[in-house]
Amino acid sequence: MEPLINNYTGDCKEACYEEIIKEHGNAIFAYILSLVKHKELAEDIYQEVLISSYLSFSSFEDYSKAKSWLYKIAINKCRDYWRKEKTSKKFWEETVYTYVRETSVSLPPEDTIINKCAQEEMIDTLEELPQMYKEPLLLFYYHNNTLLEISDKTKTPLSTVKTRMKRAKEQLRPKVNKLVSI
């Protein structure tokens, strides 16, 4: 293929584009498939790559770099998809979680009382632990803090928080087993 086909116009340029796609199309599709791991999705993104490349082909000049140009378009289309997927996933996680929390089914009164008693017994059991073990557990399980947030709030290293959580669970395990067996 000649490096300066830019002098050609019309049908010759379309024939050149067809030739580039015939030559590199399978490799581009395989590349997209390796990135997204789903055949149907790869086909959709491949179609977008073909449309984008066709629309911008008239401004393309260095035909010796056609393959890398197509790869660049392909990776950009994959990134667009991932960006869109990420925001959509975030929407579902936040909205559905909020909806589920707001519309949770109420338990029968007996179960509610049993759960409340079990929670109170668990808190009493937690109170028996030394403060340095009790605090990370309460922050993690009752205040929904991450380990990193606990580390920041308590001004202790993350590894220390992890160790204290582990030791607290080890101390709680026999006490909780007694509660469960009652």
C-alpha positions in Angstrom: 0.0 0.0 0.0 1.3 3.4 -0.8 2.1 5.8 2.0 0.6 8.8 0.3 -2.8 7.8 -1.0 -4.0 11.2 0.1 -3.9 12.4 -3.5 -6.7 10.0 -4.3 -10.4 10.9 -3.9 -13.8 9.3 -4.0 -14.0 5.7 -5.0 -10.2 5.2 -4.6 -10.3 6.4 -1.0 -13.2 4.1 -0.2 -11.4 1.2 -1.9 -8.3 2.0 0.2 -10.5 2.0 3.4 -12.0 -1.3 2.4 -8.5 -2.7 1.9 -7.3 -1.5 5.3 -10.4 -3.1 7.0 -9.9 -6.3 5.1 -6.3 -6.4 6.2 -6.7 -5.4 9.8 -10.3 -6.0 10.7 -9.9 -9.5 12.2 -7.0 -8.4 14.3 -9.0 -5.3 15.6 -12.0 -7.5 16.4 -9.7 -10.0 18.2 -8.2 -7.1 20.2 -11.6 -5.8 21.2 -12.8 -9.3 22.2 -9.7 -9.8 24.3 -10.5 -6.5 26.1 -14.2 -6.9 26.8 -14.5 -10.8 26.9 -18.0 -10.9 25.4 -18.5 -11.7 21.7 -21.7 -9.7 21.3 -20.3 -6.7 23.0 -17.1 -7.0 21.0 -19.2 -7.0 17.8 -21.1 -3.9 18.9 -17.9 -2.0 19.7 -16.3 -3.3 16.5 -19.2 -1.7 14.6 -18.6 1.6 16.4 -14.9 1.4 15.5 -15.8 0.9 11.8 -18.3 3.8 11.8 -15.8 6.1 13.6 -12.9 5.2 11.4 -15.0 5.5 8.2 -16.3 8.9 9.2 -12.8 10.2 10.0 -11.0 8.4 7.2 -11.1 11.5 5.0 -8.9 13.4 7.4 -6.5 10.4 7.9 -3.2 11.0 6.2 -0.5 8.5 7.1 -1.8 5.2 5.7 1.3 3.4 6.8 0.0 3.8 10.4 -3.5 2.6 9.7 -3.3 -0.4 12.0 -2.2 1.6 15.0 -4.9 4.2 14.2 -7.6 1.6 14.2 -6.2 0.1 17.4 -6.4 3.6 19.0 -10.0 4.0 18.0 -10.8 0.5 19.3 -9.3 1.2 22.7 -11.0 4.5 22.9 -14.4 2.9 22.1 -13.7 0.2 24.8 -12.9 3.0 27.3 -16.1 4.8 26.4 -18.0 1.6 27.0 -16.3 1.0 30.4 -16.9 4.6 31.5 -20.6 4.3 30.5 -20.8 0.9 32.3 -19.2 2.2 35.4 -21.7 5.1 35.8 -24.6 2.7 35.0 -23.4 0.2 37.6 -23.0 3.0 40.1 -26.6 4.1 39.4 -27.9 0.6 40.0 -25.9 0.1 43.1 -27.0 3.3 44.7 -30.5 3.6 43.5 -31.5 -0.1 44.0 -29.8 -0.2 47.4 -31.6 2.9 48.6 -34.9 1.5 47.2 -34.4 -1.8 48.9 -33.6 -0.1 52.2 -36.6 2.1 52.0 -39.0 -0.7 51.0 -37.8 -3.4 53.3 -40.4 -5.9 54.4 -41.2 -5.7 58.0 -40.8 -8.8 60.1 -43.5 -10.3 62.3 -43.5 -8.8 65.9 -42.0 -12.0 67.4 -39.0 -11.9 65.0 -38.5 -8.2 65.6 -38.4 -8.8 69.4 -36.0 -11.8 69.0 -33.7 -9.8 66.7 -33.7 -6.9 69.2 -32.9 -9.1 72.1 -30.1 -10.8 70.1 -28.7 -7.4 69.2 -28.8 -6.3 72.8 -27.1 -9.5 73.9 -24.4 -9.1 71.2 -23.8 -5.5 72.3 -23.5 -6.6 76.0 -21.0 -9.3 74.8 -19.1 -6.6 72.9 -19.0 -4.4 76.0 -17.0 -7.2 77.8 -14.1 -6.7 75.3 -11.2 -4.4 76.0 -11.7 -0.9 74.4 -9.0 -1.4 71.8 -10.8 -4.4 70.4 -14.4 -3.2 70.9 -14.0 0.1 69.1 -13.0 -1.3 65.6 -15.8 -3.9 65.7 -18.4 -1.3 66.6 -17.2 1.1 63.9 -17.1 -1.7 61.3 -20.3 -3.6 62.0 -22.6 -1.0 63.5 -21.4 2.3 61.9 -20.5 0.7 58.5 -17.0 2.2 58.4 -14.3 0.7 56.2 -11.0 -0.5 57.7 -9.3 2.6 56.2 -11.9 4.9 57.8 -11.5 3.2 61.1 -7.7 3.6 60.8 -8.2 7.3 60.2 -10.7 7.9 63.0 -8.7 6.0 65.6 -5.3 7.3 64.3 -3.9 3.8 64.2 -2.1 2.0 61.4 -4.3 -0.1 59.1 -2.4 -3.3 59.9 -3.1 -2.7 63.6 -6.8 -2.2 63.0 -6.8 -5.5 61.0 -5.0 -7.3 63.9 -7.3 -5.9 66.5 -10.4 -6.9 64.5 -9.0 -10.4 64.1 -8.2 -10.7 67.9 -11.6 -9.3 68.8 -13.4 -11.8 66.7 -11.3 -14.6 68.2 -12.3 -13.5 71.7 -15.9 -13.1 70.7 -16.3 -16.5 69.0 -16.6 -18.6 72.1 -19.0 -16.1 73.8 -21.2 -15.9 70.6 -21.3 -19.7 70.4 -22.6 -19.7 74.0 -25.3 -17.2 73.0 -26.3 -19.2 70.0 -26.5 -22.5 71.9 -28.8 -21.0 74.6 
